[in-house]
Amino acid sequence: MQDRPDPDALLQRIQQEQAQQQRGRLKVFFGACAGVGKTFAMLSAARAAQAQGLPVTIGVVETHGRADTEALTTHLPHLPLRALPYKDRTLPEFDLDAALAWGAEHPEGLVLLDELAHSNVQGSRHPKRWQDAEELLAAGIDVWSTMNVQHLESLNDIVSGITGIRVWETVPDQFFDAADEVVVVDLPPDELLARLKAGKVYLPQQAERAAANFFRKGNLLALRELALRRTADRVDDEMRAYRRASTTTPEAVWPNREALLACVGTGDNAEKVVRSCARLAAQLDLPWHAVHVETPEQQGQSATLHPQVERTLKIAQQLGAAACAVLPAAQTAQALVRYAREHNLVRVVMGRSTRRWPWQATLAEQIGQRASDLDLLQVGTLPSRSTDATERKATRASPAAPRAAFWPGYIAAALACCIAAVIATPLANVLELTNIVMLFLLVVVGVALRFGRGPAIMAAFLGVGFFDFFFVPPRFNFAVSDAQYVVTFAVMLVVALVVGQLTAGLKVQAEAATEREHRVRSLYDMARDLSAALLPEQVAEIGARFMTGEFNAGSTLVVADDDNRLQILPGGTAPVDMAVAQWAFERGEPAGRGTDTLHSSPTLVLPLKAPMRIRGVLVVAMPQGQVPGVEPRRLLQTCASLLAISLERIHYIDVAQKSTVQIESERLRNSLLSAISHDLRTPLASLVGLAESLAMVQPPLPAHQQELTGAIQQSARRMSALVNNLLDMARLEAGAVQLNKAWQPLEEVVGSALAASTPAMGAHRVDVHLPDDLPLLQIDAVLMERVLVNLLENAAKYTPAGTAIHIGAQAQSDAVALTLTDEGPGLPKGREELLFEKFERGARESATPGVGLGLAICRAIVQAHGGSIRGDTILNAQGQPAGARFTLLLPRGTPPTDLGADAAI
């Protein structure tokens, strides 16, 4: 009966197979690093598939100038690349729509996508190439791709720690694990370094830098080990999935990869078994599991787990067990063998047991008889000590209280036998003795169903005694006139005991199954309610309802805001100690009652771990200060995970809504600004022209009219400049401005900016200190002059007359830092970054004309050049503001070599 397949699992497997048949197949050529030959191997395999009649096309392949790789692409069709504008140039990118159209024309087609972790150019449908591959697979198109081990999300930080280089382009592990096939392309480090030196991986200049940094032999060895281990883990997962899918219960373990199983019992030797297994696993670098089998006898004795077992499983978790499980089963050996085969655990570590009866086999012998393919390791017993004996007595005395509740069952069993005897006495002359025996067996079954195994055994013996005393001749004594009745008594007793045992066992198993089904149903209902929750308060209410229904416990949800400050949601019923909650939140570990941290706290605090971050903590107050056991703790952890995922979903829904509103608001504002600016530009130009014409009329206007004409002209020019700023900002944000980059000396750009801003400088003095060895910069001189003019005009407007403005520059390793410093009041404290937003101005905006677009335009232009700009306040020796400083970081490049000058020399 236990080998019967789970119908839900079968249905899920059929649905997965149907979904898999509709998807395309993903094949990944996986390597330790660049240069091992992944693209070459993929193209070679694609050529072979094409020779067999399979339609193949190249979506995108990066050859990096390698002649042998380019040669393989000559006979393969290519999909046209899509040209996308990026900053001041146009970049070719994979055309997903063309690939989908090609796949629709070729039902069994194969698309080659090199560099799975590649980040697409802005404007593509998906930000990552692996997302393009996912859409192709969903459309039923097969995809082959390549990637390196450092691009796996889970290994990214490990690789950066080894190589010292952080890789920002990553692929989720789930996508990699879902690949139908992974081909490892491996190359020894010495051969790879030889290829690098020969220029087969990078160009000579790049190869020298790579050999000195990333491509060191130690790095290559470590990356190779990571790639092989990750592939081995994936193959091991595939093997175990195949074993689960191919048979209901695996017939034997496959010793392809060793693992340990620690058997946790209720004796004093359980902790030693777990510690010995943990030491052995650490020495052999093997995973291990800890399992306790809960038999019907143990389930009948107490509704909770044995304290020794619970303590031992907790130790196993602390020692690094991959899994800790409690298995309800009637036979311990059968449950252990089944678990070992399902999880492919080769070695079983258990305590040394003795025979209770001469004919009874030990647990090790039972496992050996059932599974000869398992290795059994028996751990020696601990020496007996007086303190241990005292602890054992205390431990054994703990379940005594529950047992007292079973005495009414024994009384009820005796009364049931008496009632059966009373009912059968008048019928003794009517019914055969065999039918009276059935009546007593019925009593045994009823007692077993209602009160369990112990009362059923008592009912069996009492039934035999009553049957002998009241119904077997000579009646009303225990003498037997016919020896055949002895056989009847023996058979009756055996049948009663067996039926009682089986009935009691089935009762316990049915109750356990009902309890598990109830918990699963409760989790399902909770997950369904959480999926419809739109507010954190609703999540807290659902969690509190689940805690009350399952544990009769109070709970409070404490969530973290964007600044990681904990806030208590209303409606909680559990007291919150913010110190304990903060500790659990910061470290991501449980704290409080039942843990090793702050265990004196009356509540248990569980961190709400979501996929992206910890969203807060769940505070649970168990009734009467109870400590949750292993199974309740696991249910609490599941509840906390569901709450955390729901909170994260609500957070990102809110983020998406705000982003959508902000994008639409920006789009509408830019459209309005552009339309208004275009409509104002023509009349403003006419107004400036008319004012200039009035100033030049003959005969000259009177003095007061000339003053009015000058004021009109100045105001019109200021309004025209503001309109131009609005138009420029709208064009920059729309990406309509194309940079006209050229290699320029910074001195010329600064000089032209000073000349253009001379009218605005007034009484300000400008000091320029530029080193003579500044490199050429590839910039748009006109736009960069605009940046400097805006900064100079801002400095002139916001600083007292007669103060100096200083311009300096310094060459760095990868950039040139240009600084502009004034001697004014500095920037508003706490608003340094906010000033670079559109329509943001300083505190003295009422006295100074402007609309707050100058710095926003400066940042947009500098970022379009790939640089950055920031502002800060300079403090004097007394800590008082002594001016503002704006720093521009412009990227350095490699200026072209003046070959004509070299030839002249």
Secondary structure as GFF3:
##gff-version 3
##sequence-region A 1 905
A	DSSP	alpha_helix	7	22	.	.	.	ID=ss1
A	DSSP	beta_strand	26	31	.	.	.	ID=ss2
A	DSSP	alpha_helix	38	51	.	.	.	ID=ss3
A	DSSP	beta_strand	56	60	.	.	.	ID=ss4
A	DSSP	alpha_helix	67	73	.	.	.	ID=ss5
A	DSSP	beta_strand	82	86	.	.	.	ID=ss6
A	DSSP	beta_strand	89	93	.	.	.	ID=ss7
A	DSSP	alpha_helix	96	105	.	.	.	ID=ss8
A	DSSP	beta_strand	110	113	.	.	.	ID=ss9
A	DSSP	alpha_helix	129	138	.	.	.	ID=ss10
A	DSSP	beta_strand	142	148	.	.	.	ID=ss11
A	DSSP	three_ten_helix	149	151	.	.	.	ID=ss12
A	DSSP	three_ten_helix	153	155	.	.	.	ID=ss13
A	DSSP	alpha_helix	156	163	.	.	.	ID=ss14
A	DSSP	alpha_helix	173	177	.	.	.	ID=ss15
A	DSSP	beta_strand	181	185	.	.	.	ID=ss16
A	DSSP	alpha_helix	189	197	.	.	.	ID=ss17
A	DSSP	alpha_helix	204	212	.	.	.	ID=ss18
A	DSSP	alpha_helix	217	246	.	.	.	ID=ss19
A	DSSP	beta_strand	260	263	.	.	.	ID=ss20
A	DSSP	alpha_helix	270	284	.	.	.	ID=ss21
A	DSSP	beta_strand	288	294	.	.	.	ID=ss22
A	DSSP	alpha_helix	296	301	.	.	.	ID=ss23
A	DSSP	alpha_helix	307	318	.	.	.	ID=ss24
A	DSSP	beta_strand	323	328	.	.	.	ID=ss25
A	DSSP	alpha_helix	332	342	.	.	.	ID=ss26
A	DSSP	beta_strand	347	351	.	.	.	ID=ss27
A	DSSP	alpha_helix	363	370	.	.	.	ID=ss28
A	DSSP	beta_strand	375	379	.	.	.	ID=ss29
A	DSSP	alpha_helix	386	397	.	.	.	ID=ss30
A	DSSP	alpha_helix	400	404	.	.	.	ID=ss31
A	DSSP	alpha_helix	407	424	.	.	.	ID=ss32
A	DSSP	alpha_helix	433	451	.	.	.	ID=ss33
A	DSSP	alpha_helix	453	470	.	.	.	ID=ss34
A	DSSP	alpha_helix	484	531	.	.	.	ID=ss35
A	DSSP	alpha_helix	536	551	.	.	.	ID=ss36
A	DSSP	beta_strand	554	560	.	.	.	ID=ss37
A	DSSP	beta_strand	566	568	.	.	.	ID=ss38
A	DSSP	alpha_helix	578	587	.	.	.	ID=ss39
A	DSSP	beta_strand	591	592	.	.	.	ID=ss40
A	DSSP	beta_strand	604	609	.	.	.	ID=ss41
A	DSSP	beta_strand	614	621	.	.	.	ID=ss42
A	DSSP	three_ten_helix	623	625	.	.	.	ID=ss43
A	DSSP	alpha_helix	630	695	.	.	.	ID=ss44
A	DSSP	alpha_helix	703	734	.	.	.	ID=ss45
A	DSSP	beta_strand	742	744	.	.	.	ID=ss46
A	DSSP	alpha_helix	746	756	.	.	.	ID=ss47
A	DSSP	alpha_helix	758	761	.	.	.	ID=ss48
A	DSSP	beta_strand	765	769	.	.	.	ID=ss49
A	DSSP	beta_strand	777	779	.	.	.	ID=ss50
A	DSSP	alpha_helix	781	798	.	.	.	ID=ss51
A	DSSP	beta_strand	804	811	.	.	.	ID=ss52
A	DSSP	beta_strand	815	821	.	.	.	ID=ss53
A	DSSP	three_ten_helix	834	836	.	.	.	ID=ss54
A	DSSP	alpha_helix	854	864	.	.	.	ID=ss55
A	DSSP	beta_strand	868	875	.	.	.	ID=ss56
A	DSSP	beta_strand	881	891	.	.	.	ID=ss57
A	DSSP	alpha_helix	899	904	.	.	.	ID=ss58
###
